[in-house]
Structures are given as C-alpha cells and as structure tokens.
Amino acid sequence: MLTYLFKKLLEMLPTLIGITLLSFFIIHLAPGKPTDIMADLNPKITPEARERLEKYYGLDKPVIVQYGIWLKRIVKLDFGESFSADKRPVWDKIKERLPITILINSLSLVLILLIAIPIGVSSATHQYSLYDRFTTVFVFLGFAIPTFWLALLLMILFGVNLGWLPISGIKSLDYEGLSFISKIWDRVSHLILPIFLEAFGGLAGLSRYMRSNMLEVVRQDYITTARAKGLPESKVIYKHALRNALLPIITILGLSVPGLIGGSVIFETIFSIPGMGQLFYTGVITRDYPLIMGILTIGAILTLAGNLLADIGYAIADPRIRTR
C-alpha cells in the first residue's frame, strides 16, 4: 500500500506541470492583454507607453518564456504580484479570501454528507415506498431548480419580506459594537443561506448516487449469504452493504476537494461574499494573469490531493486494495 501511494505521489509532479502549462497557454489565448484595460482608462496613452507597460509586465516575451519565468517563481512558492492597481502579492490576496471560502464549502459538504447518505440508504432499503417516492421528487426538484434563482427567492422571502436573515456580506456594519453572543449569531445568520444553497444541489445528486449504489450492493451474493446466516438486517445494511456502497461516493468526495478553495462564483457574487470565487471572477475580467494562475495552481494541487485522498479512502473502505 505504501509503495502504491509513493508511486501516486511521484505521478502528481508531471501531472501538475502539465496542468499549469495548459492553463498558462489557455489564458493567454483569450483576446486582449491586461495592458489593454490599463490603456483604455487613459485615452491619451501613446503606443510607446503601451510597449513600456508590456515590457514592465514581461508580456513582450514569447509565451513559453513567460511560462518558464513563472515556473521558476512557483518553485520558490512565489505567485508573483497582481496586475491590478494595488500591485499586491497574489498570495496575500488569496490568503485574505481563503478562510471564508473554505468555511462555507466545508460546512456545506458536511451538511451534504450528514443528510444525503442516510436519505440514500433509507430510500434503497425502502424501495418504491411512499418515502422513496417523496425523496425521488425532492431529488428531481434539486436537479431542476436553478440555484441562483432559488437564492434570489430565498433572499426576497427571508431577507426582504420577513427580515429574518441578512442577504449580503459575512458580517453586519455594526459588528464591532455587538456583544460576543450577538457576534456569533451575526456570523451564523450571514452564512445560513449561502451554506444551504451551496448544499442544496449537491444534496440531491449525492443522495441519488447513494441510493443507486446501495440498490446494486444489496443484490450481491454476499449480502444474501449474510442474511441467510441470520445476521440482523441493520448489521447487514450498515456494516456489510454500506461500506461497499460508499466506494463511488469516496471518488465524488475526492473530486469535491478543489471546490473547498475554488468556491462558488455565483453564490459569492449574489451574496457579496469576499471569497475565492469572487476573486477568481475579478481576475478573469481584468486579465490578471498572476492571480488567475495562482488560483488555478492551488486548485490543481487540491485536485491531485483529492484523487490521492480518494485512493486512501478506497483502501480504508475496501481491505483488498491494501494488498496491491
């Protein structure tokens, strides 16, 4: 098992380089340059000034040379400086937005697991029952309803009409003057709607995956054998069947790891949450190459780490993999 994991770690390095190389070339294929936006703000700028700007940012060099320079900095864990007006280091910008994005996406992922797995298991064990039909309708609604549209409806209902929950930001304007308990509730109330909406779509999908996996597992011969031996139904389901039904879910969870940092552009824009999704969107609009590459690189590392965690999860859930 350790040899297998060591090989996977060695494979991650060339994969990471390939991802960053493709990403670097793709973002440079977009029409226009960052200096075009800067020049548009000053209609009197001369062609010579444009050339000086391109030289200052290193955009006058071939793309492959620019990638080589960027790669040398990344080896030193230096993401460079942002092309925006503040000229701040990219890592400083990311560190500011990282905690809130990880918090929202981690809590939504935990909420999905706590609700989706029990729903999927109970639906499979009560196939074609009234409960199963109800959860099926719920899943279809989860897939069909656009989450941004649902977000606007909930904002109008709970934020505007009822006034129960705030609809923007992560804290109130008078946050510093609140008591300790009030500060906690203020933070929680700002996160309720984003976390619920972030979890809504994933909840529908994961519960359906869990149901189909359980239905396939409970039809296996070893489940029939366990029942024939007289084992309690709860032990058959939750000890023998559930463990194997979780294998595809582990893969999905591994692929969900990048989302913990990538965040959601739609939710963070609707609720004005200063997270990674909103930062990435701003970087794309302004063609801030260092910022875009910094976020993409972190996302690529998390994707590879998620795949590795999925492999480890497989080994924990299925002892046969440990002997490979």
N, C-alpha and C positions, 0 to 999 in steps of 0.2 A: 504493500500500500504506500509506504513512504517513497519507494522508487517511482511509483506511478505519479505521485504528487510532485516529485522533483522534476520529472520529465515535463509535466504540465507547466511548471514554473519556467523552465528553460524555453518552452514554446511561446510563452507570453511575450518575451522580448522582441523577437522579429515580427510578431503579430502587431504589437504596439507601434513599432516603427512603420509598418505598412499602413496602419490606420491613420497615423499622423501625416504620413506622406500624401495619402489620397485626400485627406481633409484639407491639407495646405493647398494642394493644387486646385481642388474644387472651389474653395472660397475665392481663389484668385481668378477663376473663370467667370465670376459674376461681373457684369458690365460696370465700368466706372472704377474709381480709386478713392481711397479716403481723402486724398488731397483735392478731389473734385468738390467734395462737400465743403471743405475749408475755403476753396476758391470761390464757390458760389455765394458765400456770405460776404465777399468783398468783390463787387463787380469791377473795380478798378485794378485788380491784380493783373500783373503782366505775365507773359509766357515764361520769362526768365525766373520770376518768383515761383511759378508752378514747378519749374525744374529744380529750383533750390529746395522746395518742400519735398519733392520726390527723393532727392538725394539725401536730405536730412533723415527721412524715414527709411532709407535703403530700398525704396521702390523702383529705383532706376536699374537695379541689378536683375539678372535673369532669375526666374522663379526658383530654379534648382539651387542657385547660390543663396537666395534668401532663406530657403529651407535649411541649407547647411548651417547658416548663421544661427537660425532659430534653434536647430537641434543642439548646437554647441551650448547655447544658453540653458536649454532644458536639462542637459546632463548635469549642470550646476544648480538645478532646481530654480532657475531664474526664468520667469514667464515674460520678462520684459516690461516696458512701460506702455500704458494705454495711449492710443492715438487721440483720445478725447482732449478737451481743452485743459483739464486739470493735470494731465501728464502723470497721473499717479501710477505706481506699480500695479500690474494686473493682479498679483497675488493679494495685495491689500484690498482691492475691490472685491475679490472673491471671498476673502475672509469675513468681510462685513455682511455679505448676503448668505453665507453658507449655513449658519446656525438655524435661522428661521425656516429655510427650505428643508433641511434635514429633519427638523422637528415636525413640520406639517406632514411630510411624506412618510416619516417613520410611524407617527401616530395613526395615519390613515391606513398604512399597511398592517399594523397590529389590529386595528378595528376590522379590517377585511378578514384576517385570519380567524379572529375570535368569533365572527358571525358566519362567514362563508363555509368553513369546514363543517361545523355542526349542521348547518342547513343542508349541505350536500349529502352528508352521511344519513341524516334522517329522511331526506327525500328518497334516497336509494333504498333504504330499508322499509319504506312505506310507499313503494312504487304504485302509481295510479290511484293513490288515495286522495281524499279531498285536500289534505295538507300538501301533497306532491303537486297537485294541480294549482294550488294557490301559489306555491313558490315558483312554479313554472311561469305563471302570469307575471309575478314580480320580476323574474329574470328578464322576460321579454320587454317589460317596461324599462328595466335598467339599460338594456341594449338600445331601445328605440328612442328614449328621451334624450335629446341633446343636452349635455351637462351645462353648457353655457346658458342655454335657455332656462333650464331649471334653476340655475344660480340667480338669474335675474328675477324669476318669480319668487324665490325664497327671500331675496333681498327686499322686494316690494312688500311681501307679507310680514316677515319678522322684523325688518328694519324700518320700513316706512309706515305701514299701517298699524302694526302692533307696537312697534318701538321697543321690542324685547332685546334685539341683538344689534350690534354695530355692523356696518356694511363696508367699511374700508379701513385699511391700515392694520397695525398689530397692537396699537395702544391708543388711548384717548389723549386729547390735548392736555387735559388736566391730570395726567397720570402721576406726575411727581407729587401732587398735593394730596393724593389718596392715601388711605391707611393701608397697612400690609395686606389685610384680608381683601380690601377693595382692589388693590393692585393685582392680586391673584385672579379675582373674578374678572377684572378688566381684560387681562391677558386671555383667560379661558373663553370669555364671551366673544372676543375677536377671532378666535380660532375655530369655534364650533361650526360655522357654515363652511369655511374652506375645507376643513377635515372631512365633514360629512359628504360634501360634493366630490372631493378627491377620492373618497372610498366608495361612492355610490356605483360608479361604472365598474370598478374592479370587483366589487362585491358580487355583482350579477354574474360576471364572467367566471370568477373562481368557484362560486357555488355550483355552477353548471358543470365545470370541469370535474369537481369533486364528485358530483352525482354520477356522471358517466364512468369515472374511474372505479367507483365503488360497485356499480352495477356489473362492470366487467370482472372485477375481482371476486365478488360473491358467487359467481358462476363457476369458478375454478374448482378443480377436483379436490384440492387440499382443504378448501372450505367445507365441501361436502363431507370429507373424511373427519374434520374436526367436529362437525355436527353429529356424525354417526357415532363418535366416541362419547357423546353425551355432554360435551362442554356447554356451559351456559351461553346463551345467544349473545349476551353482552361481551363475553370474553372472545367469542368467535369474531364479532364485528370489530371491536376496538383493539384487540391485541393482534389478531392474525390478518384480518382483511384491511383495516385502516392503514397499517404500516406499509403494505404494498401499494395501496391506492394513493399514498402520498408521494410516490416517486415522480410522477409527472408534475405534481404541484411544486415539488422542490425545484424542478427546472424553471418553472414560471417565476418562482420567488428569486432564483438566481438572476434571471433576466430583469427583475424589478429593482435590483440594487442600483443601477445607474440612475433610475428615477428618483432616488433619495437625494441626489445632488442636482440632477437636471431640473427638477421641479416641474411646474406646470405654467407655461406662458399665459394660457387663457385665464386660469384662476388668479394668478398673481396680478394680472392686468385688471381683471374685473374688480377684485377686492383691494387694489392698490397696495399689494404686499411687496415690500422691497426684498425679493428673493432672487435666486439664481435664474429662474425662468425669465423674469423681467429684465435682469441684467443681460442675459444672452440675447433677448429680443432687441434691446437697445444697441448692443454691439453689432448685430447683423444690420440694423437700419443705418448705422453710422459707418459701416465697413471698418470697424475697429479690429483689424486682423489679430493683434496680440491677445486681445480679450477673447475673441472667438476661439482662437487656438488653445488658449489656456483652459477654457471651459470644456472644449472638445477633448482635450488631452486627459483631463480629470475624468470625464465621462467614459473615455476609452479604458482607462485604468480600472475604473469601477466595473465596467462590463466584463473585463477579463477576470477581475476578482470575483464577480458574481458567478461566472462559469466555474471557477475553482471551488467556490463555496457550494455550488450545486453538486460537484463531484464528491466533495466531502460529505454532503448531506445524503447522497446516494449510498455511500459506504456505511453511514450510520444506520440508515433505514434498511439496507439490504446487506447482510453479512457476507454474501457471496462475493461482493465486489472487493472486499478487503483482501482476499487471497490472490487477486490478479497482480 
